[in-house]
Amino acid sequence: MRIVDELREEFRAALAAARTIAELEAVRDRFLSRGQGRVTALVKSIASAPPDERRTLGALANGLKQEVERELDARAAALQANAPVAGGVDVTLPGRAPVVGRRHPLTLVREKVEDIFQGMGYQVIEGPELEDDWHNFEALNMPPEHPARDMQDTLYLSSPVRSSAGSPATLLRTHTSGMQIRYMETHPPPVRLIAPGRVYRRDNLDLTHTPMFTQVEGLVVGENIALADLKGTLQAFADRFFEGAVRTRFRPSFFPYTEPSAELDVECQGCAGKGCPLCKQTGWIEVLGCGMVHPALFEAVKYDAEKYTGFAFGIGIERLALRLYGIDDIRMFYENDVRFLSQVTA
């Protein structure tokens, strides 16, 4: 009958247009649903057909229904076979570039400092972050009553007062200067070393201070070492590190383990030396302290202070990084913002 042929053509056109399981289910509902399915309605109409047409219509309608069911099932099986596996890889998708990690800018700065001094003949040593009072203070000419201890804002892990047995207090080191003592205790002169590492102080977190930061301690000991050697070394370091693109100045200062003492400042990147909140309106940012080794240190390690002299310096890696990368807030190095870190090390 004509109605059966028309319905068959309509079904095949709808089946050919179905590209997904969801679209195929819509075709199934359109033709086979119990309520308003087109083929279902045709089968129901057999009962109201003229008696002489019922047998022919019934055979054609039921045959169409079976045909529709077979083709729907076959198409569903084909779509299921070609569907991507859950959790699998669709090899037809375009490739994705892998996320490439970058090294932290403070790591890069530390390695740059190490490379410069190793090129000058310095050796690199490391030591414990958990230090004792003797190496961190007393051997560096800071006995318990020394006012310079108030400048350190120390994080003690035991009482700062010696026990009855005389054992020194333990603390998180406030500088890597203790490595000067540890090395000189076991090595005779000459000495030429740097000691990089993390240090800890009870500093308030602001634009240029953090409770934890990285310091590189330097020490040179030998015969006839003079202040001119110290200034020449640090000026050569600054020229190499900043590639001659920054102004520097030496400023008199005080440290109990050096005499005379000085600080090396670099021109503030935030204001080009004009004065801003970053440099506290001075136009300069301190990056290291330095000086000639105090004879008291040589006495503590049993060096002959009449024969040997030396100089020491302590470099703040974060301060160098601020100037090198043009950053105006030291806290950004520790916030783990991948966007910032990617821009700095790009």
N, C-alpha and C positions, 0 to 999 in steps of 0.2 A: 504494500500500500504506500501511497505517496507520503503520508504523514510520518511513516516509519523511516523512509529514506531521507526526508528533510531533517528529522531529529538525529539520524545517524551522522549526516554531514555537519550539523550544528555541533554535535559532541566532538567530532574529530577536529574541527577548527579550534574549539576551546582547549582540547587536549594538547594540540600542537603549540598553543600559546603559553601553556603552563611551564615555567622554568624552575620553580622551587616547590618544595614539599607543601608549603602553605598555599600556593596558587593551585596545586593539584587537589588539595583538600577542598578548596572552593569549587572546583569543577565537580568533584564527587557530590558535594552537597547540592549543587545546581541540578544535577541529573538524577541522583539516587536518594536524596533525603526523603524521609517518610511523609513530611508535610507537603512540600511544594516541589519535589523533584520532578523534572520533566518526564523522565522515563517511568518513574513511579506512577505519575498521573495517567500515563498512557496505559499501563497495566490495569489500573483501577477502572479505566473507561471500557474495558472488555465487557463488563457485566451489563452496561447500558447500550451496547452495540446491537444492531439488528441480529436476529437469530441466525440468519444465513451468513453473517460476516464474523460471528464470534470466533469460530474455530480458526479461520485464517488470521484474524487480528491477534488472537491469543498466541498463536505460534510465532508470528512476527514480533510481537511486543516482548514476549519472554526471551526470544532469541536475541533481541536487541539489548535487553537488560543483562543477559549473560555476557554478551560481547563487550558492553560498557564496563562491566565489573572486571573482566579479564584484562582489558587494555589499561584500565586504571591501576590495577595491581602490577602489571608489567612496567608501567611508567614509574610507579612509586619505587619499585625495586631498583630501577636504573638510576633514579635520582639518589636513592640511599647509597648505592655503590659508589657514586661519584662525589658524595658529600665529604668535606674534610673531617678527619678524625679529631675528636675533642682532645686538645692539648698537642696535636700533631703540628707539622710544619707544612704550610701551603707553599710548594715550590714555585707556584706561578706568581706569587707576590713579588714586588720589587725588593731588592736587598736593602737592609738597614745598616747604616754605618755604625760600628761599635763605638760605645762611649769610651773615649781615651782619657785615662786619669792623668793628672798633672802633679808634679812635686810641689810641695808647699813652698811659698816664697821665702819663708824664714830658713828653710832647709837650703834653698839655693844661695841665699846670702851667706849662711854659715860656711858652705862649701867654697864659695868665692873667697871668703876671708882666709880659710885654711890653705887654699891653693896659692894665694899671694905670699903668705908667710912660709909655706913650704918651699916656694921658689927662692926665698931669702935664706934657706938653710935651717929653718926651724923644724923641730919635730912636734908631732901632735900627740898629746897624752889625754887620758880621761881618768876620772876618779869618782868616788862615791857621792851621791846626792845627800845621803844621810851622813852627816859629819859630826865630829866631836868638838867640844869647846876649845880644846887645845889647838887643833889645826885651823879652826875657823877664826879664832880670836887671839888667844894668848900668845901663840908663836908669832902672830902678826903684830905684836906690840900693842895688844889691846887687852890688858888685864881686866878682871871683873869690874873694877871701879872706873874704868876708862870711859869718859863721856862719849867717845866715838861709837860705843855700843848702842847708844840711844839712836844713832843715825841709821842703824841696820834694820830696826823693826823685826826682830828675829822670831821665827816660829820654832819654839822649843818642843821637843818630844819628851823631855824629862826636865826635872827641876834645874833651873839655871845655876843653882847653888851646888857646889861639889858635895858628894856624899861623904859620910864619915870615913869610907875606905879611900877617899881621894880620887875616885873615878870621875872623869870629866862628864859634863852634861852632854846630851845628844840633841841635835837640832837639824832642821833642813838648812843646808848651807845657804848663806846669804851672798856668797860670791864663790868663784872658782879659785880664789887666791890661795885657799888651803892647799891646792895642788903644788904651789911653790914649795911649801914646807915639806910635803910628802916626798916630792922628788929630790930636794936637796938633802933630806935625811939619808938617802941611800945612794946618791950620786955625787961625786966630787966635781969641782969646776973643771972645764968651762961648761956653762949651761945655756942652751938656747931652745926655748920651748913655747908652745901655746897650749892652753887647756880649755877647750870649749865645753859647754854644758849648761843645763838648766839650773837656775838658782831661784830662791824663794824669799820674799819679804812681805811684811804686812802693809803693803802699799794700797792706797785707794785707787780703784780703777778709774782712770781718766784718759785724756787724749794721749798722754805720753808715759803713763805708768800702768803696770799690771802686777798682781801679786806673784806671778811666775814669769820669768823672762830668761833669755839666753845670753850668757856672757862668755867672752873669749879672753881668758887671762894670758898674758904674755910675760916671759921672764928671760932676761939675758944676764949672765954673770961671767966675769972674766977679769983679766988684769987690764987696767987702764981704760975701763968703760966710763965714758963721760956723758954729761947731759947733752952734748952735741950729738952723740950717737943716738940717744933717745929721740930727739927732735928730728934728726935726719931720717930715722927709721919710720916714724909715724907719718911724717910728711910724704915720704915715698909711698907708704901704704895708702894714704888718702888720695894721692895723685893716681895711683894704679886702680884703686877701687872705684873712684868717681870719674876716672878717665880724664882728669884735669878740668872737669866742668864745674867745680864748686870751690868757693872760697873757704879757707880754714883759718883758725886762730888758736894760739896757745894762751891759756889764761891761768894765772897762779891759783892754787887751791890747797887743800889740806887732806892728807890721808895719813893715818898713824904708821903705816908700814912703808911709806916713802918720804924722803926728805932731800931736796925740795920736791914739791908736788905740783902738778898742773892738770888742767883739763883741756881736751881738744874739742873745739866747737866747729860746726859746719854751718854755712849760711842756711837759714830757714827756707824750706821749699814753699811754704804756704804764703810767704809775703816777699820773697826774694830779698830778705834782709831789712825790710822796712818796718817790721813789727806787727804781730798779730796774736790772737789768743793761743795759737799752737806754741809759739816761742815766748809767750808771756811778754810780748811787746819788746823783746830784746833784739830780735832779728837773727838770733843764733840758736842752735840746738846742740846740746852737749851729746857727744857720741862715745867718749871714753875718758877715763881718768888715768893718770900716769905719774911717774916720778922715779927718782933714784932710790934704790933699795935701802931702807933704813938699816944701820949696822946692827940693831937689835935682832933682826931676822937672821943675820949671819951668826950671831952668838947662839941663837936657838938651835941652829943646825950644825954648829961647830965649824963654820967656815972662818977663815982668817980674814977679819974685817980690815986689817992693815994691808993685806995683799990684794984682796979682791974687791971690786965694786960691781954694781949692776943696775939695771933699770927694769921696771915692771909697768904693765899697763893692763887695763880691763876695758874691753870693748862691749858695748851693748848692741847685740845683733838687731833687735827691734828698732833701735834708733837709726841704725844704718839703713834698714829696710824702708823706714819712713821716708828718708831722704832719697834713696835710690829709686823708689817707685812713685814718689810724689804723693804719698798717702798722708792725710792729715789727722788720722785717728788710729792709734795703735790697737784699739779693741777689735778692729776689723780683721786682724790677723787670726783672732781666736774665736770668731763667731761661726766658722765653718760654712759660710755662704759660698756655695760652689760657683755662683755667678761672679762674685768678686774675685775668688781665687783664680778662676779661668781667665778673667780679664788681665789680672796682674802678671800671670805667667804665660800669657799667649805669645 
